[in-house]
Amino acid sequence: MAVTSSKDFLLAFLFAPGAGGVEREPIRGITRFEKLVFLVLRDNRFPNLSREFGYMPDNFGPFSDRLQDDLEALAGIRLVEKSPL
């Protein structure tokens, strides 16, 4: 799958094996998810996406309005499931 948009990137990220080696492993908490995506984008393999997400400093670390909007859109079409902790 070619990563051509921020939503493509988020889907690839979410469906990739996690720390436990399991595909689609749940990520506990939006703050953790924001930080993980930020750290992956820092290595500049996706320079256009780094700018597209437009991370800003926040109280609990890096924050992206775009990431929040994309997650809501993906949840709205049932590609991503959000659940309370």
MMTF fields as JSON, N, C-alpha, C and O atoms, coordinates in Angstrom:
{
  "mmtfVersion": "1.0.0",
  "mmtfProducer": "UNKNOWN",
  "numBonds": 339,
  "numAtoms": 340,
  "numGroups": 85,
  "numChains": 1,
  "numModels": 1,
  "chainsPerModel": [1],
  "groupsPerChain": [85],
  "chainIdList": ["A"],
  "bondAtomList": [4, 2, 8, 6, 12, 10, 16, 14, 20, 18, 24, 22, 28, 26, 32, 30, 36, 34, 40, 38, 44, 42, 48, 46, 52, 50, 56, 54, 60, 58, 64, 62, 68, 66, 72, 70, 76, 74, 80, 78, 84, 82, 88, 86, 92, 90, 96, 94, 100, 98, 104, 102, 108, 106, 112, 110, 116, 114, 120, 118, 124, 122, 128, 126, 132, 130, 136, 134, 140, 138, 144, 142, 148, 146, 152, 150, 156, 154, 160, 158, 164, 162, 168, 166, 172, 170, 176, 174, 180, 178, 184, 182, 188, 186, 192, 190, 196, 194, 200, 198, 204, 202, 208, 206, 212, 210, 216, 214, 220, 218, 224, 222, 228, 226, 232, 230, 236, 234, 240, 238, 244, 242, 248, 246, 252, 250, 256, 254, 260, 258, 264, 262, 268, 266, 272, 270, 276, 274, 280, 278, 284, 282, 288, 286, 292, 290, 296, 294, 300, 298, 304, 302, 308, 306, 312, 310, 316, 314, 320, 318, 324, 322, 328, 326, 332, 330, 336, 334],
  "bondOrderList": [1, 1, 1, 1, 1, 1, 1, 1, 1, 1, 1, 1, 1, 1, 1, 1, 1, 1, 1, 1, 1, 1, 1, 1, 1, 1, 1, 1, 1, 1, 1, 1, 1, 1, 1, 1, 1, 1, 1, 1, 1, 1, 1, 1, 1, 1, 1, 1, 1, 1, 1, 1, 1, 1, 1, 1, 1, 1, 1, 1, 1, 1, 1, 1, 1, 1, 1, 1, 1, 1, 1, 1, 1, 1, 1, 1, 1, 1, 1, 1, 1, 1, 1, 1],
  "groupList": [{"groupName": "MET", "atomNameList": ["N", "CA", "C", "O"], "elementList": ["N", "C", "C", "O"], "formalChargeList": [0, 0, 0, 0], "bondAtomList": [1, 0, 2, 1, 3, 2], "bondOrderList": [1, 1, 2], "singleLetterCode": "M", "chemCompType": "L-PEPTIDE LINKING"}, {"groupName": "ALA", "atomNameList": ["N", "CA", "C", "O"], "elementList": ["N", "C", "C", "O"], "formalChargeList": [0, 0, 0, 0], "bondAtomList": [1, 0, 2, 1, 3, 2], "bondOrderList": [1, 1, 2], "singleLetterCode": "A", "chemCompType": "L-PEPTIDE LINKING"}, {"groupName": "VAL", "atomNameList": ["N", "CA", "C", "O"], "elementList": ["N", "C", "C", "O"], "formalChargeList": [0, 0, 0, 0], "bondAtomList": [1, 0, 2, 1, 3, 2], "bondOrderList": [1, 1, 2], "singleLetterCode": "V", "chemCompType": "L-PEPTIDE LINKING"}, {"groupName": "THR", "atomNameList": ["N", "CA", "C", "O"], "elementList": ["N", "C", "C", "O"], "formalChargeList": [0, 0, 0, 0], "bondAtomList": [1, 0, 2, 1, 3, 2], "bondOrderList": [1, 1, 2], "singleLetterCode": "T", "chemCompType": "L-PEPTIDE LINKING"}, {"groupName": "SER", "atomNameList": ["N", "CA", "C", "O"], "elementList": ["N", "C", "C", "O"], "formalChargeList": [0, 0, 0, 0], "bondAtomList": [1, 0, 2, 1, 3, 2], "bondOrderList": [1, 1, 2], "singleLetterCode": "S", "chemCompType": "L-PEPTIDE LINKING"}, {"groupName": "LYS", "atomNameList": ["N", "CA", "C", "O"], "elementList": ["N", "C", "C", "O"], "formalChargeList": [0, 0, 0, 0], "bondAtomList": [1, 0, 2, 1, 3, 2], "bondOrderList": [1, 1, 2], "singleLetterCode": "K", "chemCompType": "L-PEPTIDE LINKING"}, {"groupName": "ASP", "atomNameList": ["N", "CA", "C", "O"], "elementList": ["N", "C", "C", "O"], "formalChargeList": [0, 0, 0, 0], "bondAtomList": [1, 0, 2, 1, 3, 2], "bondOrderList": [1, 1, 2], "singleLetterCode": "D", "chemCompType": "L-PEPTIDE LINKING"}, {"groupName": "PHE", "atomNameList": ["N", "CA", "C", "O"], "elementList": ["N", "C", "C", "O"], "formalChargeList": [0, 0, 0, 0], "bondAtomList": [1, 0, 2, 1, 3, 2], "bondOrderList": [1, 1, 2], "singleLetterCode": "F", "chemCompType": "L-PEPTIDE LINKING"}, {"groupName": "LEU", "atomNameList": ["N", "CA", "C", "O"], "elementList": ["N", "C", "C", "O"], "formalChargeList": [0, 0, 0, 0], "bondAtomList": [1, 0, 2, 1, 3, 2], "bondOrderList": [1, 1, 2], "singleLetterCode": "L", "chemCompType": "L-PEPTIDE LINKING"}, {"groupName": "PRO", "atomNameList": ["N", "CA", "C", "O"], "elementList": ["N", "C", "C", "O"], "formalChargeList": [0, 0, 0, 0], "bondAtomList": [1, 0, 2, 1, 3, 2], "bondOrderList": [1, 1, 2], "singleLetterCode": "P", "chemCompType": "L-PEPTIDE LINKING"}, {"groupName": "GLY", "atomNameList": ["N", "CA", "C", "O"], "elementList": ["N", "C", "C", "O"], "formalChargeList": [0, 0, 0, 0], "bondAtomList": [1, 0, 2, 1, 3, 2], "bondOrderList": [1, 1, 2], "singleLetterCode": "G", "chemCompType": "PEPTIDE LINKING"}, {"groupName": "GLU", "atomNameList": ["N", "CA", "C", "O"], "elementList": ["N", "C", "C", "O"], "formalChargeList": [0, 0, 0, 0], "bondAtomList": [1, 0, 2, 1, 3, 2], "bondOrderList": [1, 1, 2], "singleLetterCode": "E", "chemCompType": "L-PEPTIDE LINKING"}, {"groupName": "ARG", "atomNameList": ["N", "CA", "C", "O"], "elementList": ["N", "C", "C", "O"], "formalChargeList": [0, 0, 0, 0], "bondAtomList": [1, 0, 2, 1, 3, 2], "bondOrderList": [1, 1, 2], "singleLetterCode": "R", "chemCompType": "L-PEPTIDE LINKING"}, {"groupName": "ILE", "atomNameList": ["N", "CA", "C", "O"], "elementList": ["N", "C", "C", "O"], "formalChargeList": [0, 0, 0, 0], "bondAtomList": [1, 0, 2, 1, 3, 2], "bondOrderList": [1, 1, 2], "singleLetterCode": "I", "chemCompType": "L-PEPTIDE LINKING"}, {"groupName": "ASN", "atomNameList": ["N", "CA", "C", "O"], "elementList": ["N", "C", "C", "O"], "formalChargeList": [0, 0, 0, 0], "bondAtomList": [1, 0, 2, 1, 3, 2], "bondOrderList": [1, 1, 2], "singleLetterCode": "N", "chemCompType": "L-PEPTIDE LINKING"}, {"groupName": "TYR", "atomNameList": ["N", "CA", "C", "O"], "elementList": ["N", "C", "C", "O"], "formalChargeList": [0, 0, 0, 0], "bondAtomList": [1, 0, 2, 1, 3, 2], "bondOrderList": [1, 1, 2], "singleLetterCode": "Y", "chemCompType": "L-PEPTIDE LINKING"}, {"groupName": "GLN", "atomNameList": ["N", "CA", "C", "O"], "elementList": ["N", "C", "C", "O"], "formalChargeList": [0, 0, 0, 0], "bondAtomList": [1, 0, 2, 1, 3, 2], "bondOrderList": [1, 1, 2], "singleLetterCode": "Q", "chemCompType": "L-PEPTIDE LINKING"}],
  "groupTypeList": [0, 1, 2, 3, 4, 4, 5, 6, 7, 8, 8, 1, 7, 8, 7, 1, 9, 10, 1, 10, 10, 2, 11, 12, 11, 9, 13, 12, 10, 13, 3, 12, 7, 11, 5, 8, 2, 7, 8, 2, 8, 12, 6, 14, 12, 7, 9, 14, 8, 4, 12, 11, 7, 10, 15, 0, 9, 6, 14, 7, 10, 9, 7, 4, 6, 12, 8, 16, 6, 6, 8, 11, 1, 8, 1, 10, 13, 12, 8, 2, 11, 5, 4, 9, 8],
  "groupIdList": [1, 2, 3, 4, 5, 6, 7, 8, 9, 10, 11, 12, 13, 14, 15, 16, 17, 18, 19, 20, 21, 22, 23, 24, 25, 26, 27, 28, 29, 30, 31, 32, 33, 34, 35, 36, 37, 38, 39, 40, 41, 42, 43, 44, 45, 46, 47, 48, 49, 50, 51, 52, 53, 54, 55, 56, 57, 58, 59, 60, 61, 62, 63, 64, 65, 66, 67, 68, 69, 70, 71, 72, 73, 74, 75, 76, 77, 78, 79, 80, 81, 82, 83, 84, 85],
  "secStructList": [7, 7, 7, 7, 1, 2, 2, 2, 2, 2, 2, 2, 2, 2, 2, 1, 7, 7, 6, 6, 1, 7, 6, 6, 7, 7, 7, 7, 7, 2, 2, 2, 2, 2, 2, 2, 2, 2, 2, 2, 2, 2, 6, 1, 1, 1, 2, 2, 2, 2, 2, 2, 2, 6, 7, 3, 3, 3, 6, 6, 3, 3, 3, 7, 2, 2, 2, 2, 2, 2, 2, 2, 2, 2, 2, 2, 6, 6, 1, 1, 7, 7, 7, 7, 7],
  "xCoordList": [0.846, 0.0, 0.886, 1.75, 0.676, 1.427, 0.821, -0.396, 1.673, 1.228, 1.23, 2.281, 0.026, -0.08, -0.808, -0.819, -1.41, -2.132, -1.979, -1.495, -2.391, -2.299, -3.19, -2.829, -4.34, -5.226, -4.611, -4.711, -3.97, -3.265, -2.194, -2.056, -1.446, -0.384, -0.955, -0.423, -2.034, -2.625, -3.136, -2.963, -3.758, -4.232, -3.07, -3.132, -2.009, -0.84, -0.221, 0.185, -0.153, 0.41, -0.425, 0.122, -1.726, -2.605, -2.673, -2.863, -2.522, -2.632, -1.285, -1.243, -0.187, 1.142, 1.304, 0.621, 2.202, 2.443, 2.921, 3.734, 2.41, 2.777, 3.974, 4.712, 4.168, 5.314, 5.317, 6.383, 4.152, 4.049, 4.136, 4.027, 4.333, 4.435, 3.097, 3.051, 2.011, 0.666, 0.116, 0.166, -0.415, -1.037, -2.298, -2.991, -2.582, -3.769, -3.829, -4.91, -2.677, -2.624, -3.182, -2.772, -4.104, -4.685, -3.623, -2.654, -3.837, -2.989, -3.813, -4.882, -3.334, -4.092, -3.88, -2.856, -4.858, -4.848, -4.437, -3.51, -5.141, -4.87, -3.533, -2.849, -3.151, -1.872, -0.722, 0.223, -0.8, 0.237, 0.271, 1.344, -0.901, -0.964, -0.34, 0.441, -0.68, -0.103, 1.42, 2.102, 1.953, 3.406, 4.061, 5.122, 3.454, 4.02, 4.096, 5.122, 3.024, 3.021, 4.062, 4.792, 4.139, 5.124, 6.543, 7.346, 6.851, 8.195, 8.514, 9.639, 7.555, 7.783, 8.035, 8.9, 7.297, 7.459, 8.749, 9.209, 9.336, 10.567, 11.757, 12.69, 11.751, 12.916, 12.941, 13.823, 11.973, 11.928, 11.783, 12.187, 11.216, 10.924, 9.665, 9.425, 8.874, 7.64, 7.622, 6.785, 8.531, 8.63, 7.346, 7.014, 6.619, 5.366, 4.335, 3.592, 4.283, 3.309, 3.67, 2.783, 4.944, 5.351, 4.775, 4.271, 4.852, 4.284, 2.761, 2.117, 2.185, 0.73, 0.077, -0.973, 0.703, 0.142, 0.323, -0.484, 1.343, 1.524, 1.511, 0.738, 2.35, 2.402, 2.772, 3.588, 2.146, 2.42, 2.675, 2.146, 3.481, 3.658, 2.346, 1.593, 2.077, 0.867, 1.228, 2.377, 0.268, 0.531, 1.114, 1.963, 0.669, 1.104, 2.008, 2.196, 2.562, 3.456, 2.939, 2.061, 3.477, 3.09, 1.618, 1.065, 1.0, -0.427, -0.656, -0.044, -1.549, -1.9, -3.419, -4.088, -3.947, -5.38, -5.722, -6.776, -4.825, -5.065, -5.209, -6.085, -4.351, -4.433, -5.791, -6.421, -6.241, -7.539, -8.666, -9.559, -8.616, -9.651, -9.643, -10.699, -8.449, -8.347, -8.861, -9.537, -8.553, -9.066, -10.584, -11.225, -11.157, -12.618, -13.221, -14.232, -12.599, -13.086, -12.998, -13.935, -11.885, -11.71, -12.674, -13.174, -12.93, -13.9, -15.312, -16.14, -15.579, -16.895, -17.24, -18.413, -16.24, -16.495, -16.113, -15.985, -15.935, -15.699, -14.434, -14.395, -13.4, -12.112, -11.268, -10.331, -11.623, -10.933, -11.982, -13.05, -11.669, -12.593, -11.976, -10.858, -12.724, -12.296, -13.121, -14.329, -12.436, -13.161, -12.612, -11.451, -13.457, -12.982, -11.976, -12.039, -11.056, -10.031, -10.611, -9.879],
  "yCoordList": [-1.185, 0.0, 1.24, 1.39, 2.109, 3.354, 4.352, 4.53, 4.993, 5.994, 7.344, 7.945, 7.809, 9.061, 10.158, 11.31, 9.817, 10.824, 10.531, 9.469, 11.472, 11.289, 10.135, 9.41, 9.961, 8.844, 7.499, 6.541, 7.416, 6.192, 5.848, 4.697, 6.863, 6.657, 6.129, 5.175, 6.744, 6.309, 4.876, 4.107, 4.506, 3.13, 2.149, 1.109, 2.464, 1.587, 1.478, 0.396, 2.583, 2.609, 1.761, 0.979, 1.911, 1.187, -0.312, -1.104, -0.705, -2.115, -2.842, -4.058, -2.116, -2.727, -3.443, -3.104, -4.428, -5.097, -4.096, -3.216, -4.246, -3.365, -3.875, -4.731, -3.361, -3.735, -5.22, -5.812, -5.826, -7.249, -8.127, -9.348, -7.523, -8.278, -8.707, -9.5, -8.193, -8.562, -7.457, -6.277, -7.861, -6.871, -6.316, -7.016, -5.065, -4.359, -4.368, -4.391, -4.349, -4.298, -2.954, -1.913, -2.952, -1.682, -0.737, -1.163, 0.543, 1.575, 2.228, 2.775, 2.175, 2.663, 4.16, 4.591, 4.932, 6.367, 7.202, 6.862, 8.29, 9.195, 9.901, 10.175, 10.2, 10.868, 9.971, 10.435, 8.702, 7.75, 7.648, 7.624, 7.59, 7.491, 8.719, 8.594, 9.903, 11.145, 11.095, 11.442, 10.664, 10.629, 9.597, 9.865, 8.43, 7.401, 7.877, 7.706, 8.47, 8.978, 10.078, 10.111, 10.967, 12.047, 11.486, 11.967, 10.47, 9.898, 9.206, 9.304, 8.519, 7.873, 8.922, 8.735, 10.011, 11.054, 11.845, 12.477, 11.824, 12.582, 12.08, 12.844, 10.817, 10.294, 10.706, 10.285, 11.529, 12.156, 11.179, 11.498, 10.001, 9.11, 9.557, 9.165, 10.376, 10.907, 12.43, 12.942, 13.16, 14.606, 15.37, 16.312, 14.987, 15.696, 15.491, 16.414, 14.287, 14.018, 14.755, 15.185, 14.904, 15.65, 17.058, 17.564, 17.681, 19.027, 18.979, 19.857, 17.955, 17.842, 17.695, 18.284, 16.908, 16.738, 17.992, 18.24, 18.778, 20.059, 19.97, 20.666, 19.131, 18.969, 20.269, 21.052, 20.478, 21.634, 21.13, 20.088, 21.857, 21.473, 21.655, 22.592, 20.765, 20.836, 20.405, 20.049, 20.432, 20.109, 18.717, 18.526, 17.742, 16.362, 15.866, 14.66, 16.776, 16.401, 16.908, 17.769, 16.381, 16.862, 16.592, 15.568, 17.531, 17.428, 17.845, 18.796, 17.121, 17.448, 17.462, 16.449, 18.618, 18.712, 17.795, 17.159, 17.736, 16.921, 15.449, 14.762, 14.962, 13.568, 13.298, 12.281, 14.19, 14.04, 14.0, 13.156, 14.909, 14.96, 13.695, 13.151, 13.228, 12.013, 10.796, 9.949, 10.697, 9.57, 9.588, 8.544, 10.754, 10.874, 10.443, 9.742, 10.862, 10.487, 8.977, 8.368, 8.371, 6.92, 6.149, 5.091, 6.678, 6.042, 6.187, 5.288, 7.305, 7.544, 6.567, 6.26, 6.078, 5.092, 3.683, 2.769, 3.522, 2.238, 1.511, 0.28, 2.261, 1.644, 1.578, 0.787, 2.435, 2.499, 2.433, 3.037, 1.698, 1.622, 2.334, 2.034, 3.278, 3.989, 3.432, 3.228, 3.193, 2.688, 3.356, 3.765, 3.464, 4.049, 3.108, 1.891, 3.686, 2.871, 1.975, 1.23],
  "zCoordList": [0.0, 0.0, 0.0, 0.863, -0.947, -1.003, -0.025, 0.023, 0.744, 1.709, 1.001, 0.779, 0.651, -0.1, 0.661, 0.228, 1.779, 2.556, 4.044, 4.436, 4.85, 6.299, 6.763, 7.69, 6.132, 6.513, 6.14, 6.907, 4.962, 4.574, 5.608, 6.023, 6.01, 6.991, 8.305, 8.873, 8.788, 10.059, 9.974, 10.92, 8.867, 8.712, 8.697, 9.353, 7.957, 7.929, 9.318, 9.74, 10.013, 11.369, 12.324, 13.102, 12.268, 13.185, 12.905, 13.829, 11.654, 11.307, 11.318, 11.135, 11.53, 11.605, 12.949, 13.915, 13.017, 14.299, 15.362, 15.08, 16.568, 17.668, 18.44, 17.953, 19.628, 20.466, 20.788, 20.954, 20.879, 21.172, 19.94, 20.046, 18.76, 17.521, 16.948, 16.008, 17.502, 17.065, 16.163, 16.507, 14.994, 14.112, 14.762, 15.5, 14.48, 14.995, 16.525, 17.113, 17.146, 18.605, 19.074, 18.56, 20.032, 20.481, 21.053, 21.683, 20.814, 21.408, 22.494, 22.223, 23.701, 24.852, 25.062, 25.594, 24.639, 24.9, 23.702, 22.967, 23.529, 22.417, 22.587, 21.601, 23.834, 24.069, 23.632, 22.995, 23.968, 23.551, 22.026, 21.423, 21.413, 19.957, 19.307, 18.364, 19.804, 19.276, 19.349, 18.385, 20.49, 20.672, 19.758, 19.193, 19.605, 18.732, 17.29, 16.632, 16.799, 15.424, 15.279, 14.288, 16.241, 16.212, 16.111, 15.312, 16.919, 16.914, 15.592, 15.102, 15.018, 13.718, 12.645, 11.789, 12.68, 11.667, 11.835, 10.884, 13.014, 13.256, 12.457, 12.21, 12.047, 11.323, 9.848, 9.1, 9.433, 8.102, 6.941, 5.822, 7.178, 6.059, 5.321, 4.179, 5.989, 5.406, 5.597, 6.341, 4.938, 5.199, 4.9, 5.62, 3.856, 3.534, 4.632, 4.967, 5.195, 6.255, 7.537, 8.274, 7.806, 9.005, 8.963, 9.966, 7.803, 7.652, 7.672, 8.247, 7.046, 6.951, 8.329, 8.587, 9.213, 10.546, 11.394, 12.29, 11.143, 11.821, 13.336, 13.994, 13.885, 15.343, 16.046, 15.56, 17.211, 18.062, 19.481, 19.868, 20.264, 21.667, 22.428, 22.16, 23.37, 24.183, 25.6, 25.865, 26.502, 27.912, 28.116, 28.987, 27.326, 27.517, 26.395, 26.239, 25.621, 24.532, 23.199, 23.159, 22.105, 20.785, 20.492, 20.893, 19.787, 19.471, 18.027, 17.541, 17.339, 15.964, 15.801, 16.009, 15.427, 15.107, 13.937, 13.92, 12.965, 11.761, 12.125, 11.6, 13.023, 13.449, 14.088, 13.798, 14.944, 15.594, 14.555, 14.63, 13.6, 12.553, 11.701, 11.378, 11.338, 10.529, 11.283, 10.699, 12.557, 13.356, 13.422, 13.3, 13.611, 13.637, 12.295, 12.262, 11.198, 9.87, 9.663, 9.147, 10.06, 9.913, 10.813, 10.432, 11.997, 12.894, 12.323, 12.47, 11.68, 11.096, 9.984, 9.772, 9.278, 8.219, 8.677, 7.862, 9.965, 10.634, 10.203, 10.2, 9.84, 9.572, 10.839, 10.942, 11.807, 13.087, 14.174, 14.066, 15.22, 16.363, 17.547, 17.964, 18.077, 19.279, 20.432, 20.317, 21.544, 22.715, 23.971, 24.009, 25.002, 26.254, 26.901, 26.723, 27.648, 28.321, 29.36, 30.012]
}
